[in-house]
């Protein structure tokens, strides 16, 4: 049953990525919505679930919160290291007479950042599938509740996976490849629960760490890019709408 439900998540993920790809002429709205969806997933779903599952405090601080901060810092360090590489590459390009004007006015692109972020989304979707399978092991009612949350928010996962991959300069082929991997991941995760059971504390720790990394991407990369060229009210409303959509999903699921 869990694998069958995961096929619904597969289709919803692809639909989310297709939606992101079709609205390229409204890129600032796509990014604003993606930032809101990411913020909603982190604050309203991942972090509460992590705090419930991650176990006791460590040196006076909840383990989930420590890992949440650790995930944020990890994403920041990775982004800064890649920024140093881009700066060095830009200095080399300064001597290239054909470089100037080729990408004038466009922000620096780091395909590695997009692929790393999308890979994290794929891992998150894999964990979604594992959580789905574990919920059905507990009982049909629990499985149905988790299934509603997973299938609905996988639209946001597909949307964000495609957006994150393409935002940092990856071509459509790579973006679609990461989208397909993200769609397949929950099916693989659900099927894997036929072989083992994931400890609850490990799942909670992962959710806390991933939530911190995702929040960094939303706050430091996606939302600033959304408002850079189009600081419009419509972009802000898309962000608020993305948060509200995740709030509705969480309310319906629980």
N, C-alpha and C positions, 0 to 999 in steps of 0.2 A: 504493500500500500504506500509506503514512504517513497519508494522509487517511482511509482505511478504519479504521486503528487509532485515529485521533483521534476517530472517532465513538464508540468505546468509552469514551474519556475524557469525551466529552460526556455519556453516560448515567451514568457513575460520579459526575461532578460533581453532576448533578441528584439522584442518590440521596443524596449526602452532605448537600445542602441540605435535602432532604425529611426526612432523619433529624433534623437540627437543629431543624426546624420542629415535628416531632411530639412532641418531649420537652420542651415548655415548662413542664410541671409539675415538672420536675427541672432547672431552669435552672442551678443551681449545678454539677450534674454535667456538663451540656453545656459550660459555661464552663471547668470544670476539664479536661475532655477536650480542648477546643479549645486551651487553653494548652499542654497537653502535646504535641499534634500540631504546633503552631507551633514549639515549642522543638525538637522532634525534627527537623522539616524544616530549620530553620536550622542546628543544630549538626551533624547527621549527613548532610545532603544538600547544602544550598546552599553553606555555607562551604567544605567540602572541594572541591566542584566549582569554586567560584570561585578558590580558591588554586591549583588545578591549571591553570586556563585563563587567568587574568588577566595572566600575563606576569611580567616582572622586578620587582625592588624599586624603590621610589621614595623617595629620601633615606633609605635604610637600612631601610625598612619595606615589607613586601609590599603591592602595590597593592590586592589583595583585602581585606586587613585595614584599610587606610586607608579604603577605600570602605565597609567594614562599619561602622566607627566613624562615618563621615560619614552613613550611612543612619540609624543610631541617633540621632545628634544632629539630623538633619533632622526625623525623626518627633517628637522631643522639642520642637523649636522650634515646629513646626506645632501640636502639642497645647497648648503654653503660650500661643501667640497666640490660639488659639480659646478657651482658658480665660479670657483677658482679656476677650474679647468676651462670654462668658457672664456674667462678673462684672458688666460694664457693663449687660447686659440684666437681670440680677437686681436691680441697684440701681434700675432703672427700674420693675421689677415690684413693688418694695417699696411703691411709692405706690398700687398697685392693690389695693383692698379685697377683690377677688374672688380675688386670687392666693394669699393665705395659706390653707393647708390644702388647696389644690387638688392639689398634688403632695407633700404632707407625707411625710417619711420616704424619698422617692425621691431617688437621686443625680441630679445635673445631667446633662442630655442635650445632646449636640452632634451633630446629624445630619450636619454637614459632616465630622466626624472619621470616622464610619462609612462615608460615601460615598467619602472619600479612601482609606481603608484597603481597602475593597472594590475600588476602581478599581485599586489596586496589585496586588491578587490577580488581577484580570482581566488586567493587563499581564503578571504572572508566568505565567498560564496561556497567554497568547499566546506567550511565550518558550518554554514547554514544548512547544507545537506546533512552533515553529521548530526546537528541539533534536531533536524527534522526526523531522522531515523531514530534517534534516542527518544524523542517525544512519543513516537508511535510504540516504542518498546514499553513506555510507561502506561499508555492507554489510548484508546481511540479519541476521547475528549481532548486530552492534552495534545495529541497529534493534530487534530483539526484546528486547534487554536494556533499552534506554531505554524501550521501549513498556511493559514490565512496571512500571518505576518510575513512569512518567507516569500510567498508568491507575490504578494502586493508590493513589498519593498524591493523585490528583484527587478521591477521596472526601473526603480531609482538606481540599482546597481548597474544595470545595462546602460542606462543613460550616462551615469558617471564614468563607467569604464571607457566607453567610446570617447567621451569628452576629455577625460584626463589624458588618454593616449594621443589624441589628435592635437590637443592644446599645445603640447610641447614640441611640435614639429614632426611627429611621425606621420607617414603617409596613410592613406585609407586602407591599404592592404594590411598593414600592421594593426591599425585600429580595429578592423574587422576580425583579425586573427585573435586579438585579445578579447574582443567581445564574444567570439565563439567559445574561447576557453572559459570565460566567465559563465556562459550559459551552460556548458557541460559540467562545470564544477559541482553544483548542487546534486546532480544525478549521481556523480561518482561518490560524493560524500554520503548520500543516503544509502547507496549500495554497500559502502564500506561498513556500515553499522551492522551488517549481517555477520561480520567477522570479529568485531571488537566493540568495547564500550569505552568512550572517552571520559576520564575523570572530570567531575564537575568543576573542581578548583582549577584545573588546567584550562578548561574552556573559558572560565571567568577571567583568568589572567590574560589569555589571548585577546579577549574582547576589550579589556581595558587598554592594553598596549595598542591595538589596532585603532581604537577610538581616538587616542591621542594623536597618532599619525594622520588620521583622516581629518581631524579638526585643524591641524596645521595646514594641510593642503587646502582646506576650504577657506580659512581665515587669511593665510599669507599668500596664496597663489590664485585660487579661483575667483574669489570675490573682488580683490583688487583689479584683476584683469577684466572682470565684467564691467567695472565702473570706470576703467581707464579712459576709454574713448566715448562711452555713452553713459554719463552719470545721470540717467533719466529716472523718473519716478517709476516707470514701467519695469525697469530692471530691479529696483528695490521691491516692488510688489511681487515680482517673480520669486525673489528670495524668501519673502515672508510667506508666499503661497507654498513654496517647497517645504518649509518648516510645518506649516499648517497641514499639508498633506500627510506628512509622517505622523503628526499628532493624531490625525483621524485614523490612520492605520493602527497605531498603538491602541487607541481607544476601542476600536472594533475588535482587535485581537484579544484584549484582556479586560 
